[in-house]
Amino acid sequence: MKTEKIVWGMILIFIGTIFLLDNFNVIDFYWGSVWRFWPVIFILIGANMLLSRFGNKKAVPAMIAGITLVSLALIGYQGSRPNNNRGWMNFNYEHDDRDGDSSRNVPSYFIEPYGGAKKAELRIQGGATSFKLQDTTSSLFEADVKRQFARYTLTKSMNDSVEVLNFRMRSGKQKWNFDEMEGNETNIRMNLSPVWDIKVEMGAGEAIFDLRPYKVSSLKFEGGAASFEAKIGTLEALTNVTVETGVANVEIEVPTESGCRIVVDSGLSSKDFIGFIKQSDGTYETSNYSTAANKINISLKGGLSSFEVRKY
């Protein structure tokens, strides 16, 4: 028997059981408290390689199973504790502050004036932060950042007649304390006039976007251990939504009058598509997809994620 199958089998059973119990409110599991322990996988693989080579061949499966069980038990214990309840391992924040900004919990403000562009792209990169788009502005873009750590930059470039905005976390030598992620919040506002292409990339954190007032051509979200919520409007004839995640909770709302199609590429993720009809090719569609004047195409790809699409 290949012992690596034991390790991966136990990990998948553990994660699936946690998801199931959490979804049915049997337990409260805090993924933000445990995702930092991903290096445990390398420890288990290393132990598997050593024991397989030097250990008693008959006893190796039992030893590997025991080590994996203890590791998962410790992770399970840590996950039962909220982020503000520090566990037996903790990462503290340190920052190499060479530009003289050593303050924390200090809000920062970013603004890009509107020059009349008919089309704009917004690219957001960050982590351990809550991004919220819930308001509009007469400028092209505004952002208020309340942060415990990290600093952001806003740059603009032109691609033909398209204004491209890059709002990203500045790189630097830093260690993050994810127990304090709750204090990191970024409120975003965008102009109503342009047609927007939006891309969000984050490791851990959440993004909550109310896009009903905006003309959105495309929305792409890439995340690791993240939460993503989006409410799509009807101001564009076609909106393409792409979501690629690791371990994430994804909730998307679409207008009842819009035709919507969902393509899912994930065998282990949970899916909840109320009001959609499964097609012979495995996709999901609303009954009015072929006739609706406004269409929304959604592509969902994830590892161990929870996907929910509903109508409002």
Steps between C-alpha positions, in 0.01 A plus 500: 500500500634844415497695824461837328146390413434462871615858565293656221201282577494608864549868406209490253274322748592754769433804277178354361370419849581851626322659201194278553472567874560872451240527221237338725595728793605204713831672569653843446829456317735794442700433182696820552648346815636188327601586143841614627580137585528389138873411552375202705437331163875511426574356844263210437646432155854511643408262781341269246817492288729433798286231660441326168875470448632422845202377700343159544300448182206343682487772766541798263129543408397503868777748591412732211131483591583583862715802411236628257221452754687696768580783255138527385379494861724797585379687192140420588552632852651823365214543252245486780643821643422847355780706347520732799565200724865428440599137481811304564665642187490862395657724239574853609522792266831662429563755231817622339401864505766667292283782378425625849133397532480293817143589600224244534122540492547819296254552211637577156311667217546442126333685213524502121312786321257415224613614155201388296614145416229277354673181610715425807676205658550456873756251628510438874772301673522447874457262787369468855264788422128565462426676169155659478345669196172649616496863381567724197715808431534782247872416480610200296602309814530556874609278786515544876737256667486423867784263568684320774795441268613526140483798266337545163583678179271630225638541149337576166602411146335518158430205272374657178206704627451289814610635838662222702515539878725283716415508869736265675668420827856627502757223533742503788660293773211420727340227705126510549294426803177373350330510839478876439363481147164629620649848541603524135220648292504674164192686377497551122295737284487511119359734236170402338582613144767257367448136410712312755720192484589399856756249623563419867792288618540415868648229714282518810226747581162599363353704216142634510398675176160654432522554124135582427560870419794427268547392140718190544630311200710251693572410861779259595583386850804290593539403863652248737330476839252776427137609503345663194156659469375680189164641392481549122281761327327527162675798338709293256359263240765240590700462820762227542580391855799272568586362843811290573552406865675261733301472823235769478140599553348655186156662482375666180162667450353560154182686394189287448443655155853415381583178320782322681721203419739331746796282410658314794837328504537351846439151629536567872320833540142537622253659256169674563333640185135555589282580198749361247444202272781251447574444131615184324853640468526553878443877495218678682263753343201711594186426300521838323865478397438478125241779494626754757639829370756508780726197551746403773751219444661362814804269510581341836821311564612398848671246720299461820258789471136579558324652196157660521323689221152639562256743342374821653 
